[in-house]
Amino acid sequence: MNRTKRPASARTRPPAAGKPATPRAVKGAGEVRIIGGQWKRTRLAVADRPGLRPTPDRVRETLFNWLGQDLGGWRCLDAFAGTGALGFEAASRGATQVQIVEGDASLAATLETVRQRLKADTVRVQRGDGLAALRQCAPGSMHLLFIDPPFEGGLFQPALQAAAQAVAAEGFIYLEAPERWTDDTLQPLGLVVHRHLKAGAVHAHLLRKQLPVSN
């Protein structure tokens, strides 16, 4: 979801020749843009909310380079959605099912407006508790889970515990946090770090299930 600081607005780009213009977001405190897929360059407004911290474009670009550009057939959950940039990015790249959860009523309504504008039939927007949504997932049912809760609130440990149960054996968990998580910390949850980067004060992690030790 994304809490603490806001990036500068994305620069305006004209649509490529011969292509229809992408839907425009209503300007708020700033904008982020979808990086790739069918809704590439679509702008998402960043509402004026204390602590709202969208995942920066550069970090999302790196994340989806790690994951691959085609998420066809994937089931995804964006548990603390905020602007919805992570969830809509996954849907833009072909994810079959994307659940976007946001507790703030106004932000959830904005996400639903975006969903309708994009005609994003594979996306379901839910106003609710992200941690509860994680815990309600069937074991091993999700290919990709986005864990980006408010940095203050003590949600990281329980969210990762729930995500570790929900993620498929070959799936991924994206974790965004103010500090680096290491294998030593994650192994009790059955997780390991697959990729990591630091962008400013934010640590972005791509996690996987720990493989069983073979005899």
C-alpha positions as CSV (number, residue, x, y, z in Angstrom):
1,M,0.0,0.0,0.0
2,N,2.5,2.2,0.4
3,R,2.9,4.6,3.2
4,T,5.4,7.3,4.1
5,K,6.5,9.5,1.2
6,R,5.2,10.5,-2.2
7,P,7.1,10.6,-5.5
8,A,7.1,13.4,-7.9
9,S,4.4,13.3,-10.6
10,A,5.2,11.2,-13.6
11,R,6.0,13.3,-16.7
12,T,3.3,13.6,-19.3
13,R,3.9,11.7,-22.5
14,P,1.9,11.9,-25.7
15,P,0.4,8.6,-27.0
16,A,2.4,6.8,-29.7
17,A,1.3,7.5,-33.2
18,G,-1.5,5.2,-34.3
19,K,-2.4,4.2,-30.8
20,P,-5.4,5.4,-28.7
21,A,-4.6,7.6,-25.7
22,T,-4.5,5.8,-22.4
23,P,-7.1,6.8,-19.8
24,R,-6.0,9.8,-17.8
25,A,-6.2,9.9,-14.0
26,V,-7.6,12.8,-12.1
27,K,-4.6,14.7,-10.6
28,G,-4.2,14.4,-6.8
29,A,-1.1,14.8,-4.8
30,G,0.9,13.2,-7.6
31,E,0.8,10.4,-10.1
32,V,2.4,7.0,-10.8
33,R,2.1,5.1,-14.0
34,I,1.7,1.6,-15.1
35,I,5.0,0.5,-16.5
36,G,4.1,-2.3,-19.0
37,G,1.4,-4.5,-20.5
38,Q,-1.9,-3.5,-22.1
39,W,-2.3,-0.4,-19.9
40,K,1.3,0.8,-20.3
41,R,1.7,4.6,-19.4
42,T,-1.7,4.8,-17.8
43,R,-1.5,7.2,-14.9
44,L,-2.8,6.5,-11.5
45,A,-3.5,9.4,-9.2
46,V,-1.8,9.5,-5.8
47,A,-4.4,10.8,-3.3
48,D,-3.4,13.4,-0.6
49,R,-3.3,11.0,2.3
50,P,-0.8,11.2,5.2
51,G,1.9,8.6,4.7
52,L,0.6,7.3,1.3
53,R,3.7,5.9,-0.3
54,P,3.3,4.3,-3.8
55,T,5.9,1.9,-4.9
56,P,8.1,4.0,-7.2
57,D,8.0,3.4,-11.0
58,R,11.6,2.4,-11.0
59,V,11.1,-0.2,-8.3
60,R,8.1,-1.7,-10.0
61,E,10.0,-1.9,-13.3
62,T,12.8,-3.8,-11.6
63,L,10.3,-6.1,-9.8
64,F,8.5,-7.1,-13.0
65,N,11.9,-7.6,-14.8
66,W,12.6,-10.1,-12.0
67,L,9.2,-11.8,-12.4
68,G,9.1,-11.7,-16.2
69,Q,6.8,-9.6,-18.4
70,D,4.0,-12.1,-18.9
71,L,2.0,-13.1,-15.9
72,G,-0.6,-15.0,-17.9
73,G,-2.5,-17.5,-15.7
74,W,-1.3,-16.0,-12.4
75,R,-3.5,-15.4,-9.4
76,C,-2.4,-12.3,-7.4
77,L,-3.3,-10.5,-4.2
78,D,-2.4,-6.9,-3.5
79,A,-3.1,-6.9,0.2
80,F,-2.5,-3.2,1.2
81,A,-3.2,-1.6,-2.1
82,G,-3.1,2.2,-1.7
83,T,-2.9,3.5,-5.3
84,G,-3.3,-0.1,-6.6
85,A,-0.2,0.4,-8.7
86,L,1.1,-3.1,-8.0
87,G,-2.1,-4.9,-8.5
88,F,-3.0,-3.1,-11.7
89,E,0.5,-3.6,-13.0
90,A,0.1,-7.4,-12.6
91,A,-3.3,-7.3,-14.3
92,S,-1.8,-5.2,-17.1
93,R,0.7,-8.0,-17.7
94,G,-1.9,-10.7,-18.1
95,A,-2.6,-12.0,-14.6
96,T,-5.8,-14.0,-14.7
97,Q,-7.1,-13.0,-11.2
98,V,-6.0,-10.0,-9.2
99,Q,-7.6,-9.2,-5.8
100,I,-6.9,-5.6,-4.7
101,V,-7.6,-4.9,-1.0
102,E,-7.7,-1.5,0.6
103,G,-9.0,-0.5,4.0
104,D,-9.6,3.2,3.3
105,A,-13.1,3.7,1.9
106,S,-12.2,6.7,-0.3
107,L,-9.1,5.0,-1.7
108,A,-11.1,1.8,-2.3
109,A,-13.8,3.7,-4.2
110,T,-11.0,5.3,-6.4
111,L,-9.6,1.9,-7.1
112,E,-13.0,0.7,-8.2
113,T,-13.3,3.7,-10.5
114,V,-10.0,2.9,-12.1
115,R,-11.0,-0.7,-12.5
116,Q,-14.1,0.3,-14.4
117,R,-12.3,2.9,-16.5
118,L,-9.8,0.3,-17.6
119,K,-12.5,-2.4,-18.0
120,A,-10.2,-4.6,-15.9
121,D,-12.5,-7.7,-15.7
122,T,-9.7,-9.8,-14.1
123,V,-9.4,-7.4,-11.1
124,R,-11.6,-7.4,-8.0
125,V,-11.4,-4.4,-5.7
126,Q,-12.3,-5.1,-2.1
127,R,-12.6,-2.6,0.8
128,G,-11.3,-4.5,3.8
129,D,-8.5,-5.7,6.0
130,G,-5.4,-6.8,4.0
131,L,-4.2,-9.1,6.8
132,A,-7.6,-10.8,6.9
133,A,-7.6,-11.2,3.1
134,L,-4.2,-12.9,3.3
135,R,-5.4,-15.3,6.0
136,Q,-8.6,-16.2,4.0
137,C,-6.5,-17.4,1.0
138,A,-6.6,-21.1,0.4
139,P,-3.2,-22.7,1.1
140,G,-0.9,-22.6,-1.9
141,S,-3.5,-20.8,-4.0
142,M,-1.6,-17.6,-5.0
143,H,1.2,-17.2,-7.5
144,L,2.1,-13.6,-6.4
145,L,1.3,-11.7,-3.2
146,F,2.2,-8.0,-2.6
147,I,3.0,-7.2,1.0
148,D,3.5,-3.4,1.4
149,P,1.7,-2.4,4.6
150,P,2.1,0.9,6.5
151,F,5.6,1.0,7.9
152,E,4.3,1.5,11.4
153,G,1.7,-0.8,12.7
154,G,3.4,-4.2,13.3
155,L,1.9,-5.9,10.2
156,F,5.0,-7.3,8.6
157,Q,5.4,-10.5,10.6
158,P,1.7,-11.6,10.6
159,A,1.3,-10.6,6.9
160,L,4.3,-12.7,6.0
161,Q,3.1,-15.6,8.0
162,A,-0.2,-15.6,6.2
163,A,1.4,-15.0,2.8
164,A,3.8,-18.0,3.4
165,Q,0.7,-20.2,3.7
166,A,-1.1,-18.7,0.7
167,V,1.7,-18.7,-1.8
168,A,2.1,-21.6,-4.3
169,A,5.2,-23.7,-4.2
170,E,6.6,-21.9,-7.2
171,G,5.1,-18.6,-6.4
172,F,6.5,-15.3,-5.2
173,I,5.9,-12.8,-2.4
174,Y,6.9,-9.1,-2.9
175,L,7.8,-7.4,0.4
176,E,8.4,-3.7,0.7
177,A,9.8,-2.5,4.0
178,P,11.9,0.2,5.7
179,E,14.6,-2.3,6.6
180,R,16.2,-5.4,5.0
181,W,14.8,-8.8,5.8
182,T,17.4,-11.6,5.7
183,D,17.2,-15.4,5.2
184,D,17.9,-15.8,8.9
185,T,14.7,-13.8,9.8
186,L,12.6,-15.4,7.1
187,Q,13.5,-19.0,7.5
188,P,11.3,-19.6,10.5
189,L,8.4,-18.7,8.1
190,G,9.6,-21.1,5.5
191,L,10.7,-18.2,3.2
192,V,14.0,-17.1,1.6
193,V,15.1,-14.0,-0.3
194,H,15.2,-14.5,-4.1
195,R,16.0,-10.9,-5.0
196,H,16.6,-7.6,-3.1
197,L,17.2,-4.0,-3.9
198,K,17.4,-0.8,-1.9
199,A,15.8,2.4,-3.3
200,G,16.2,5.4,-1.0
201,A,14.8,4.4,2.4
202,V,12.9,1.5,1.0
203,H,14.0,-2.2,0.8
204,A,12.2,-4.2,-1.9
205,H,12.4,-8.0,-1.6
206,L,11.2,-10.8,-3.8
207,L,10.7,-13.9,-1.6
208,R,10.1,-17.5,-2.4
209,K,9.3,-20.6,-0.3
210,Q,12.3,-22.3,1.1
211,L,13.0,-25.5,-0.7
212,P,13.1,-28.7,1.4
213,V,16.5,-30.1,2.1
214,S,17.1,-33.3,0.1
215,N,18.8,-36.2,1.8
